[in-house]
Amino acid sequence: MKRTWMILLLCIAFIPVYGTEHNATTEHNRSKESNRTVVSDKTKEAVKKAMELEEKYAREQRFYQGDEYDLKSKEFDPETLKKVPAIEPDYDFDMDTGVYDD
């Protein structure tokens, strides 16, 4: 009979300990959920930024490819280059004379 009472007393003594562990586990689960939402929010923000960068790169790529531009009006006749006089370089330039004279 004494053993039964002792076992009963021990069980009653460990009920609050179990309840405390259960509450800690519940709080831990809540913190995990909040961490998950924070992580998912950060992930969504990162994905959004990456998508914006991809759109920017797509616009730049269209610009650099030049498919949308009509450059026919800017073409010139190579024969007109023959009319432009050639400018000969001045090889007898001297830094000592004329440039830094006071």
N, CA, C and O atoms as a Tinker XYZ file with bonds, in Angstrom:
   408  protein
     1  N      0.818000   -1.190000    0.000000    73     2
     2  CA     0.000000    0.000000    0.000000    64     1     3
     3  C      0.861000    1.253000    0.000000    63     2     4     5
     4  O      0.547000    2.244000   -0.659000    81     3
     5  N      1.972000    1.187000    0.765000    73     3     6
     6  CA     2.860000    2.337000    0.803000    64     5     7
     7  C      3.455000    2.598000   -0.584000    63     6     8     9
     8  O      3.634000    3.746000   -0.989000    81     7
     9  N      3.756000    1.520000   -1.299000    73     7    10
    10  CA     4.314000    1.692000   -2.635000    64     9    11
    11  C      3.314000    2.373000   -3.563000    63    10    12    13
    12  O      3.703000    3.217000   -4.371000    81    11
    13  N      2.084000    2.035000   -3.466000    73    11    14
    14  CA     1.048000    2.632000   -4.303000    64    13    15
    15  C      0.971000    4.130000   -4.036000    63    14    16    17
    16  O      0.896000    4.931000   -4.969000    81    15
    17  N      0.990000    4.509000   -2.748000    73    15    18
    18  CA     0.931000    5.921000   -2.412000    64    17    19
    19  C      2.186000    6.652000   -2.903000    63    18    20    21
    20  O      2.114000    7.791000   -3.365000    81    19
    21  N      3.316000    5.989000   -2.797000    73    19    22
    22  CA     4.567000    6.601000   -3.254000    64    21    23
    23  C      4.549000    6.809000   -4.778000    63    22    24    25
    24  O      4.969000    7.852000   -5.279000    81    23
    25  N      4.066000    5.821000   -5.482000    73    23    26
    26  CA     3.976000    5.932000   -6.934000    64    25    27
    27  C      2.998000    7.027000   -7.318000    63    26    28    29
    28  O      3.265000    7.810000   -8.230000    81    27
    29  N      1.888000    7.087000   -6.640000    73    27    30
    30  CA     0.885000    8.120000   -6.892000    64    29    31
    31  C      1.459000    9.498000   -6.605000    63    30    32    33
    32  O      1.240000   10.433000   -7.376000    81    31
    33  N      2.180000    9.633000   -5.523000    73    31    34
    34  CA     2.793000   10.902000   -5.160000    64    33    35
    35  C      3.843000   11.328000   -6.203000    63    34    36    37
    36  O      3.920000   12.497000   -6.583000    81    35
    37  N      4.624000   10.384000   -6.639000    73    35    38
    38  CA     5.621000   10.700000   -7.669000    64    37    39
    39  C      4.954000   11.129000   -8.975000    63    38    40    41
    40  O      5.417000   12.062000   -9.632000    81    39
    41  N      3.899000   10.472000   -9.342000    73    39    42
    42  CA     3.167000   10.836000  -10.564000    64    41    43
    43  C      2.612000   12.241000  -10.444000    63    42    44    45
    44  O      2.700000   13.031000  -11.383000    81    43
    45  N      2.043000   12.553000   -9.295000    73    43    46
    46  CA     1.481000   13.893000   -9.095000    64    45    47
    47  C      2.591000   14.933000   -9.108000    63    46    48    49
    48  O      2.392000   16.045000   -9.596000    81    47
    49  N      3.746000   14.587000   -8.582000    73    47    50
    50  CA     4.862000   15.523000   -8.549000    64    49    51
    51  C      5.397000   15.799000   -9.957000    63    50    52    53
    52  O      5.855000   16.910000  -10.225000    81    51
    53  N      5.351000   14.823000  -10.856000    73    51    54
    54  CA     5.903000   15.009000  -12.192000    64    53    55
    55  C      4.916000   15.605000  -13.192000    63    54    56    57
    56  O      5.313000   15.953000  -14.303000    81    55
    57  N      3.658000   15.729000  -12.831000    73    55    58
    58  CA     2.673000   16.331000  -13.735000    64    57    59
    59  C      3.021000   17.786000  -14.038000    63    58    60    61
    60  O      3.000000   18.166000  -15.208000    81    59
    61  N      3.346000   18.637000  -13.026000    73    59    62
    62  CA     3.720000   20.023000  -13.369000    64    61    63
    63  C      4.987000   20.100000  -14.219000    63    62    64    65
    64  O      5.102000   20.977000  -15.075000    81    63
    65  N      5.928000   19.203000  -13.993000    73    63    66
    66  CA     7.150000   19.191000  -14.799000    64    65    67
    67  C      6.806000   18.870000  -16.245000    63    66    68    69
    68  O      7.331000   19.506000  -17.158000    81    67
    69  N      5.940000   17.901000  -16.467000    73    67    70
    70  CA     5.522000   17.552000  -17.823000    64    69    71
    71  C      4.797000   18.722000  -18.465000    63    70    72    73
    72  O      4.999000   19.019000  -19.642000    81    71
    73  N      3.945000   19.390000  -17.680000    73    71    74
    74  CA     3.210000   20.531000  -18.205000    64    73    75
    75  C      4.151000   21.658000  -18.597000    63    74    76    77
    76  O      3.934000   22.320000  -19.612000    81    75
    77  N      5.181000   21.882000  -17.815000    73    75    78
    78  CA     6.158000   22.916000  -18.135000    64    77    79
    79  C      6.905000   22.566000  -19.413000    63    78    80    81
    80  O      7.129000   23.429000  -20.261000    81    79
    81  N      7.283000   21.323000  -19.548000    73    79    82
    82  CA     7.963000   20.905000  -20.772000    64    81    83
    83  C      7.049000   21.061000  -21.974000    63    82    84    85
    84  O      7.485000   21.464000  -23.052000    81    83
    85  N      5.771000   20.737000  -21.777000    73    83    86
    86  CA     4.812000   20.873000  -22.868000    64    85    87
    87  C      4.671000   22.343000  -23.262000    63    86    88    89
    88  O      4.626000   22.661000  -24.450000    81    87
    89  N      4.600000   23.239000  -22.277000    73    87    90
    90  CA     4.503000   24.670000  -22.594000    64    89    91
    91  C      5.758000   25.153000  -23.301000    63    90    92    93
    92  O      5.683000   25.941000  -24.244000    81    91
    93  N      6.905000   24.682000  -22.848000    73    91    94
    94  CA     8.146000   25.081000  -23.508000    64    93    95
    95  C      8.165000   24.577000  -24.948000    63    94    96    97
    96  O      8.620000   25.281000  -25.849000    81    95
    97  N      7.680000   23.384000  -25.158000    73    95    98
    98  CA     7.629000   22.829000  -26.507000    64    97    99
    99  C      6.667000   23.638000  -27.367000    63    98   100   101
   100  O      6.946000   23.908000  -28.535000    81    99
   101  N      5.535000   24.023000  -26.786000    73    99   102
   102  CA     4.564000   24.828000  -27.525000    64   101   103
   103  C      5.167000   26.182000  -27.898000    63   102   104   105
   104  O      5.005000   26.649000  -29.026000    81   103
   105  N      5.860000   26.806000  -26.949000    73   103   106
   106  CA     6.495000   28.088000  -27.245000    64   105   107
   107  C      7.584000   27.907000  -28.301000    63   106   108   109
   108  O      7.762000   28.749000  -29.181000    81   107
   109  N      8.295000   26.814000  -28.198000    73   107   110
   110  CA     9.332000   26.526000  -29.182000    64   109   111
   111  C      8.705000   26.356000  -30.569000    63   110   112   113
   112  O      9.249000   26.845000  -31.559000    81   111
   113  N      7.577000   25.673000  -30.641000    73   111   114
   114  CA     6.884000   25.492000  -31.923000    64   113   115
   115  C      6.406000   26.831000  -32.462000    63   114   116   117
   116  O      6.488000   27.094000  -33.662000    81   115
   117  N      5.898000   27.687000  -31.552000    73   115   118
   118  CA     5.459000   29.023000  -31.999000    64   117   119
   119  C      6.641000   29.808000  -32.546000    63   118   120   121
   120  O      6.529000   30.463000  -33.582000    81   119
   121  N      7.777000   29.743000  -31.853000    73   119   122
   122  CA     8.943000   30.477000  -32.334000    64   121   123
   123  C      9.414000   29.912000  -33.672000    63   122   124   125
   124  O      9.893000   30.656000  -34.527000    81   123
   125  N      9.280000   28.600000  -33.854000    73   123   126
   126  CA     9.635000   28.007000  -35.150000    64   125   127
   127  C      8.727000   28.542000  -36.241000    63   126   128   129
   128  O      9.181000   28.858000  -37.340000    81   127
   129  N      7.432000   28.641000  -35.929000    73   127   130
   130  CA     6.485000   29.154000  -36.923000    64   129   131
   131  C      6.807000   30.594000  -37.266000    63   130   132   133
   132  O      6.785000   30.973000  -38.437000    81   131
   133  N      7.110000   31.415000  -36.240000    73   131   134
   134  CA     7.429000   32.815000  -36.524000    64   133   135
   135  C      8.724000   32.902000  -37.318000    63   134   136   137
   136  O      8.856000   33.749000  -38.202000    81   135
   137  N      9.679000   32.031000  -37.009000    73   135   138
   138  CA    10.921000   32.004000  -37.785000    64   137   139
   139  C     10.643000   31.599000  -39.222000    63   138   140   141
   140  O     11.240000   32.139000  -40.153000    81   139
   141  N      9.742000   30.654000  -39.398000    73   139   142
   142  CA     9.389000   30.230000  -40.760000    64   141   143
   143  C      8.767000   31.371000  -41.532000    63   142   144   145
   144  O      9.075000   31.569000  -42.708000    81   143
   145  N      7.882000   32.134000  -40.876000    73   143   146
   146  CA     7.255000   33.257000  -41.582000    64   145   147
   147  C      8.290000   34.316000  -41.906000    63   146   148   149
   148  O      8.249000   34.913000  -42.982000    81   147
   149  N      9.219000   34.558000  -40.989000    73   147   150
   150  CA    10.271000   35.536000  -41.266000    64   149   151
   151  C     11.138000   35.058000  -42.424000    63   150   152   153
   152  O     11.475000   35.835000  -43.318000    81   151
   153  N     11.494000   33.786000  -42.404000    73   151   154
   154  CA    12.311000   33.232000  -43.481000    64   153   155
   155  C     11.545000   33.273000  -44.798000    63   154   156   157
   156  O     12.113000   33.607000  -45.837000    81   155
   157  N     10.265000   32.936000  -44.757000    73   155   158
   158  CA     9.495000   32.965000  -46.000000    64   157   159
   159  C      9.340000   34.394000  -46.511000    63   158   160   161
   160  O      9.344000   34.620000  -47.721000    81   159
   161  N      9.203000   35.373000  -45.590000    73   159   162
   162  CA     9.130000   36.773000  -46.015000    64   161   163
   163  C     10.447000   37.200000  -46.663000    63   162   164   165
   164  O     10.452000   37.873000  -47.693000    81   163
   165  N     11.554000   36.806000  -46.054000    73   163   166
   166  CA    12.857000   37.154000  -46.627000    64   165   167
   167  C     13.037000   36.484000  -47.979000    63   166   168   169
   168  O     13.594000   37.071000  -48.907000    81   167
   169  N     12.565000   35.259000  -48.080000    73   167   170
   170  CA    12.678000   34.546000  -49.346000    64   169   171
   171  C     11.850000   35.247000  -50.417000    63   170   172   173
   172  O     12.302000   35.425000  -51.548000    81   171
   173  N     10.638000   35.641000  -50.052000    73   171   174
   174  CA     9.789000   36.342000  -51.017000    64   173   175
   175  C     10.430000   37.646000  -51.460000    63   174   176   177
   176  O     10.387000   37.986000  -52.643000    81   175
   177  N     11.029000   38.386000  -50.519000    73   175   178
   178  CA    11.693000   39.642000  -50.872000    64   177   179
   179  C     12.877000   39.381000  -51.803000    63   178   180   181
   180  O     13.082000   40.110000  -52.773000    81   179
   181  N     13.648000   38.345000  -51.505000    73   179   182
   182  CA    14.801000   38.021000  -52.346000    64   181   183
   183  C     14.361000   37.619000  -53.747000    63   182   184   185
   184  O     14.988000   38.002000  -54.734000    81   183
   185  N     13.292000   36.853000  -53.830000    73   183   186
   186  CA    12.771000   36.443000  -55.139000    64   185   187
   187  C     12.267000   37.653000  -55.907000    63   186   188   189
   188  O     12.478000   37.760000  -57.115000    81   187
   189  N     11.602000   38.563000  -55.207000    73   187   190
   190  CA    11.085000   39.768000  -55.857000    64   189   191
   191  C     12.230000   40.619000  -56.406000    63   190   192   193
   192  O     12.159000   41.112000  -57.531000    81   191
   193  N     13.289000   40.789000  -55.601000    73   191   194
   194  CA    14.440000   41.562000  -56.070000    64   193   195
   195  C     15.103000   40.883000  -57.258000    63   194   196   197
   196  O     15.502000   41.550000  -58.213000    81   195
   197  N     15.223000   39.570000  -57.205000    73   195   198
   198  CA    15.833000   38.834000  -58.314000    64   197   199
   199  C     15.005000   38.977000  -59.587000    63   198   200   201
   200  O     15.561000   39.112000  -60.677000    81   199
   201  N     13.687000   38.950000  -59.456000    73   199   202
   202  CA    12.817000   39.108000  -60.626000    64   201   203
   203  C     12.961000   40.509000  -61.211000    63   202   204   205
   204  O     12.978000   40.674000  -62.431000    81   203
   205  N     13.066000   41.527000  -60.339000    73   203   206
   206  CA    13.249000   42.892000  -60.826000    64   205   207
   207  C     14.570000   43.025000  -61.577000    63   206   208   209
   208  O     14.635000   43.679000  -62.617000    81   207
   209  N     15.613000   42.409000  -61.051000    73   207   210
   210  CA    16.901000   42.447000  -61.742000    64   209   211
   211  C     16.829000   41.741000  -63.088000    63   210   212   213
   212  O     17.409000   42.209000  -64.068000    81   211
   213  N     16.123000   40.621000  -63.141000    73   211   214
   214  CA    15.977000   39.909000  -64.406000    64   213   215
   215  C     15.234000   40.750000  -65.429000    63   214   216   217
   216  O     15.585000   40.753000  -66.609000    81   215
   217  N     14.202000   41.469000  -64.978000    73   215   218
   218  CA    13.473000   42.344000  -65.900000    64   217   219
   219  C     14.387000   43.456000  -66.412000    63   218   220   221
   220  O     14.351000   43.809000  -67.591000    81   219
   221  N     15.209000   44.003000  -65.511000    73   219   222
   222  CA    16.151000   45.054000  -65.905000    64   221   223
   223  C     17.129000   44.513000  -66.937000    63   222   224   225
   224  O     17.392000   45.165000  -67.948000    81   223
   225  N     17.668000   43.328000  -66.689000    73   223   226
   226  CA    18.610000   42.736000  -67.628000    64   225   227
   227  C     17.941000   42.445000  -68.972000    63   226   228   229
   228  O     18.568000   42.584000  -70.022000    81   227
   229  N     16.686000   42.048000  -68.940000    73   227   230
   230  CA    15.967000   41.775000  -70.188000    64   229   231
   231  C     15.815000   43.067000  -70.994000    63   230   232   233
   232  O     15.989000   43.065000  -72.212000    81   231
   233  N     15.487000   44.175000  -70.309000    73   231   234
   234  CA    15.367000   45.459000  -71.017000    64   233   235
   235  C     16.709000   45.867000  -71.610000    63   234   236   237
   236  O     16.779000   46.310000  -72.757000    81   235
   237  N     17.778000   45.717000  -70.822000    73   235   238
   238  CA    19.099000   46.083000  -71.323000    64   237   239
   239  C     19.504000   45.195000  -72.500000    63   238   240   241
   240  O     20.109000   45.668000  -73.462000    81   239
   241  N     19.173000   43.933000  -72.420000    73   239   242
   242  CA    19.516000   43.020000  -73.505000    64   241   243
   243  C     18.810000   43.414000  -74.794000    63   242   244   245
   244  O     19.397000   43.363000  -75.875000    81   243
   245  N     17.544000   43.808000  -74.673000    73   243   246
   246  CA    16.829000   44.278000  -75.866000    64   245   247
   247  C     17.514000   45.501000  -76.446000    63   246   248   249
   248  O     17.618000   45.640000  -77.664000    81   247
   249  N     17.984000   46.394000  -75.573000    73   247   250
   250  CA    18.653000   47.601000  -76.042000    64   249   251
   251  C     19.943000   47.255000  -76.768000    63   250   252   253
   252  O     20.213000   47.776000  -77.850000    81   251
   253  N     20.743000   46.370000  -76.167000    73   251   254
   254  CA    22.040000   46.045000  -76.754000    64   253   255
   255  C     21.911000   45.230000  -78.037000    63   254   256   257
   256  O     22.775000   45.324000  -78.909000    81   255
   257  N     20.870000   44.447000  -78.168000    73   255   258
   258  CA    20.697000   43.690000  -79.397000    64   257   259
   259  C     20.285000   44.598000  -80.545000    63   258   260   261
   260  O     20.657000   44.347000  -81.691000    81   259
   261  N     19.540000   45.626000  -80.266000    73   259   262
   262  CA    19.196000   46.608000  -81.283000    64   261   263
   263  C     18.185000   46.136000  -82.307000    63   262   264   265
   264  O     18.087000   46.717000  -83.388000    81   263
   265  N     17.437000   45.105000  -81.994000    73   263   266
   266  CA    16.448000   44.602000  -82.946000    64   265   267
   267  C     15.300000   45.577000  -83.157000    63   266   268   269
   268  O     14.669000   45.576000  -84.214000    81   267
   269  N     15.028000   46.405000  -82.160000    73   267   270
   270  CA    13.870000   47.297000  -82.230000    64   269   271
   271  C     14.181000   48.613000  -82.942000    63   270   272   273
   272  O     13.275000   49.407000  -83.193000    81   271
   273  N     15.439000   48.848000  -83.266000    73   271   274
   274  CA    15.827000   50.139000  -83.820000    64   273   275
   275  C     15.978000   50.051000  -85.328000    63   274   276   277
   276  O     16.503000   49.076000  -85.865000    81   275
   277  N     15.505000   51.095000  -85.997000    73   275   278
   278  CA    15.639000   51.203000  -87.445000    64   277   279
   279  C     16.806000   52.147000  -87.725000    63   278   280   281
   280  O     16.681000   53.363000  -87.582000    81   279
   281  N     17.921000   51.585000  -88.119000    73   279   282
   282  CA    19.120000   52.390000  -88.343000    64   281   283
   283  C     19.382000   52.667000  -89.824000    63   282   284   285
   284  O     20.462000   53.128000  -90.191000    81   283
   285  N     18.406000   52.388000  -90.660000    73   283   286
   286  CA    18.560000   52.618000  -92.096000    64   285   287
   287  C     18.778000   54.097000  -92.394000    63   286   288   289
   288  O     19.503000   54.439000  -93.329000    81   287
   289  N     18.160000   54.975000  -91.611000    73   287   290
   290  CA    18.304000   56.406000  -91.874000    64   289   291
   291  C     19.698000   56.910000  -91.512000    63   290   292   293
   292  O     20.085000   57.989000  -91.960000    81   291
   293  N     20.453000   56.175000  -90.726000    73   291   294
   294  CA    21.790000   56.600000  -90.312000    64   293   295
   295  C     22.897000   56.002000  -91.176000    63   294   296   297
   296  O     24.075000   56.267000  -90.937000    81   295
   297  N     22.541000   55.217000  -92.156000    73   295   298
   298  CA    23.550000   54.651000  -93.033000    64   297   299
   299  C     24.079000   55.724000  -93.982000    63   298   300   301
   300  O     23.374000   56.676000  -94.315000    81   299
   301  N     25.322000   55.556000  -94.409000    73   299   302
   302  CA    25.908000   56.526000  -95.334000    64   301   303
   303  C     26.581000   55.777000  -96.482000    63   302   304   305
   304  O     26.847000   54.576000  -96.419000    81   303
   305  N     26.835000   56.539000  -97.512000    73   303   306
   306  CA    27.464000   55.972000  -98.703000    64   305   307
   307  C     28.978000   55.993000  -98.516000    63   306   308   309
   308  O     29.537000   57.053000  -98.233000    81   307
   309  N     29.649000   54.876000  -98.662000    73   307   310
   310  CA    31.104000   54.860000  -98.474000    64   309   311
   311  C     31.856000   55.743000  -99.471000    63   310   312   313
   312  O     32.993000   56.131000  -99.204000    81   311
   313  N     31.255000   56.063000 -100.594000    73   311   314
   314  CA    31.894000   56.923000 -101.596000    64   313   315
   315  C     32.067000   58.345000 -101.070000    63   314   316   317
   316  O     32.962000   59.065000 -101.516000    81   315
   317  N     31.216000   58.758000 -100.124000    73   315   318
   318  CA    31.335000   60.115000  -99.598000    64   317   319
   319  C     32.579000   60.263000  -98.728000    63   318   320   321
   320  O     33.045000   61.384000  -98.522000    81   319
   321  N     33.117000   59.186000  -98.223000    73   319   322
   322  CA    34.336000   59.265000  -97.425000    64   321   323
   323  C     35.541000   59.696000  -98.249000    63   322   324   325
   324  O     36.501000   60.246000  -97.708000    81   323
   325  N     35.496000   59.452000  -99.542000    73   323   326
   326  CA    36.601000   59.838000 -100.406000    64   325   327
   327  C     36.716000   61.356000 -100.527000    63   326   328   329
   328  O     37.787000   61.876000 -100.837000    81   327
   329  N     35.624000   62.058000 -100.284000    73   327   330
   330  CA    35.619000   63.517000 -100.383000    64   329   331
   331  C     36.206000   64.186000  -99.140000    63   330   332   333
   332  O     36.547000   65.368000  -99.186000    81   331
   333  N     36.327000   63.467000  -98.050000    73   331   334
   334  CA    36.850000   64.048000  -96.807000    64   333   335
   335  C     38.366000   64.113000  -96.903000    63   334   336   337
   336  O     39.013000   63.099000  -97.167000    81   335
   337  N     38.945000   65.298000  -96.691000    73   335   338
   338  CA    40.404000   65.416000  -96.814000    64   337   339
   339  C     41.107000   64.726000  -95.640000    63   338   340   341
   340  O     40.620000   64.733000  -94.510000    81   339
   341  N     42.240000   64.146000  -95.936000    73   339   342
   342  CA    43.022000   63.479000  -94.897000    64   341   343
   343  C     43.808000   64.529000  -94.126000    63   342   344   345
   344  O     44.397000   65.426000  -94.730000    81   343
   345  N     43.825000   64.434000  -92.843000    73   343   346
   346  CA    44.557000   65.375000  -92.005000    64   345   347
   347  C     45.868000   64.712000  -91.612000    63   346   348   349
   348  O     45.893000   63.665000  -90.966000    81   347
   349  N     46.944000   65.348000  -92.019000    73   347   350
   350  CA    48.256000   64.809000  -91.723000    64   349   351
   351  C     48.656000   65.225000  -90.302000    63   350   352   353
   352  O     48.439000   66.371000  -89.910000    81   351
   353  N     49.237000   64.303000  -89.535000    73   351   354
   354  CA    49.668000   64.658000  -88.181000    64   353   355
   355  C     50.900000   65.551000  -88.197000    63   354   356   357
   356  O     51.718000   65.488000  -89.115000    81   355
   357  N     51.017000   66.369000  -87.185000    73   355   358
   358  CA    52.130000   67.291000  -87.068000    64   357   359
   359  C     53.219000   66.611000  -86.251000    63   358   360   361
   360  O     53.192000   66.625000  -85.021000    81   359
   361  N     54.178000   66.015000  -86.954000    73   359   362
   362  CA    55.207000   65.242000  -86.260000    64   361   363
   363  C     56.336000   66.107000  -85.700000    63   362   364   365
   364  O     57.151000   65.626000  -84.913000    81   363
   365  N     56.389000   67.370000  -86.098000    73   363   366
   366  CA    57.491000   68.214000  -85.626000    64   365   367
   367  C     57.096000   69.030000  -84.393000    63   366   368   369
   368  O     57.662000   70.096000  -84.150000    81   367
   369  N     56.161000   68.551000  -83.640000    73   367   370
   370  CA    55.705000   69.237000  -82.426000    64   369   371
   371  C     56.778000   69.117000  -81.354000    63   370   372   373
   372  O     57.344000   68.046000  -81.135000    81   371
   373  N     57.044000   70.239000  -80.689000    73   371   374
   374  CA    58.065000   70.256000  -79.644000    64   373   375
   375  C     57.457000   70.882000  -78.403000    63   374   376   377
   376  O     56.909000   71.982000  -78.473000    81   375
   377  N     57.541000   70.215000  -77.293000    73   375   378
   378  CA    56.956000   70.708000  -76.038000    64   377   379
   379  C     57.732000   71.895000  -75.482000    63   378   380   381
   380  O     57.186000   72.677000  -74.704000    81   379
   381  N     58.981000   72.040000  -75.863000    73   379   382
   382  CA    59.808000   73.082000  -75.280000    64   381   383
   383  C     59.534000   74.447000  -75.884000    63   382   384   385
   384  O     59.761000   75.463000  -75.227000    81   383
   385  N     59.064000   74.495000  -77.087000    73   383   386
   386  CA    58.886000   75.797000  -77.724000    64   385   387
   387  C     57.426000   76.128000  -77.867000    63   386   388   389
   388  O     56.648000   75.348000  -78.416000    81   387
   389  N     57.057000   77.288000  -77.373000    73   387   390
   390  CA    55.727000   77.817000  -77.601000    64   389   391
   391  C     54.667000   77.394000  -76.617000    63   390   392   393
   392  O     53.712000   78.140000  -76.402000    81   391
   393  N     54.786000   76.258000  -76.023000    73   391   394
   394  CA    53.713000   75.779000  -75.154000    64   393   395
   395  C     53.817000   76.403000  -73.765000    63   394   396   397
   396  O     52.835000   76.917000  -73.229000    81   395
   397  N     55.012000   76.353000  -73.192000    73   395   398
   398  CA    55.168000   76.844000  -71.830000    64   397   399
   399  C     55.983000   78.141000  -71.740000    63   398   400   401
   400  O     56.573000   78.437000  -70.701000    81   399
   401  N     56.010000   78.884000  -72.801000    73   399   402
   402  CA    56.725000   80.172000  -72.769000    64   401   403
   403  C     55.931000   81.170000  -71.961000    63   402   404   405
   404  O     54.712000   81.287000  -72.092000    81   403
   405  N     56.657000   81.888000  -71.119000    73   403   406
   406  CA    55.968000   82.934000  -70.316000    64   405   407
   407  C     55.983000   84.241000  -71.007000    63   406   408
   408  O     55.456000   85.222000  -70.483000    81   407
